[in-house]
Amino acid sequence: MKIIAVLPAYNAEKTLEKTLNDIPKGSVSEVILVDDCSKDGTVELSRKLGLRTVVHEKNLGYGGNQKTCYTEALKRGADIVIMIHPDYQYDARLTPLMTSLVASGVCDVVLGNRIRTRREALEGGMPFYKYIFNRFLTILENSSTGQNLGEWHSGLRAYSRKVLETVRWEMNSDDFVFDQQFLIQAASCRFRLGDIPVAVRYFPEASSINFKRSVVYGFSTLLLLCQYFLQKSRLARFKFLTPKKR
């Protein structure tokens, strides 16, 4: 199987090489970095490190960056795609463990779960309000979809090619709620979701959204759950929640 790691990057010059060095040798066939108009030396460093580097002409946002990541990975024949943030917030050493769960057919989607315990999450630097939002929304998302994930808000994710060819992720937001839309879509398409524990890393160079954007993100997630409920109850139909015709 061809496993491709995609790195949605924005101002990741200080952490890119550390992230890359953590990916176990031989665990991926290729690494693709998509730069969303960084203002530092991310692009130059990426090319120096020999990564396949795609550069946006204008900033498209976190979701927009992922759209390019998955489009490029599928074009290059990926059977499994793992998204790793190049800001070193997630432990890339878990790459072979996550992709093996997809390759073996145990899961179609695998996430890194940062909420093993409350103490560990907070000691890892997760702001308290983000921890509360994470717990509240995860409980709602699990109960609404029938899933049992440790958290729904992780940025470390592995997908099978079938998932990427079925879910209508091209219709999703270009903002941070893209991740939530993707998981709700995967659940709606009845894919098997799973997770494994991953360490919490919050530090100045790691990307993070502020309180105001977190509130917007939270309300966007609640709206998404309402749409999922209406679709599941057959009271309404939303195209982005339906699988692509193949």
Sequence and secondary structure as in RCSB ss.txt:
>XXXX:A:sequence
MKIIAVLPAYNAEKTLEKTLNDIPKGSVSEVILVDDCSKDGTVELSRKLGLRTVVHEKNLGYGGNQKTCYTEALK
RGADIVIMIHPDYQYDARLTPLMTSLVASGVCDVVLGNRIRTRREALEGGMPFYKYIFNRFLTILENSSTGQNLG
EWHSGLRAYSRKVLETVRWEMNSDDFVFDQQFLIQAASCRFRLGDIPVAVRYFPEASSINFKRSVVYGFSTLLLL
CQYFLQKSRLARFKFLTPKKR
>XXXX:A:secstr
  EEEEEEESS TTTHHHHHHHS TTS SEEEEEE   SSSHHHHHHHTT EEEE SS  HHHHHHHHHHHHHHH
TT SEEEE  TTS S GGGHHHHHHHHHTTS SEEEEE  S HHHHHHTT  HHHHHHHHHHHHHHHHHHT   S
 S  S EEEEHHHHHHS GGGS SSTTHHHHHHHHHHHTT  EEEEE      TTS    HHHHHHHHHHHHHHH
HHHHHHHTTS   GGGS    
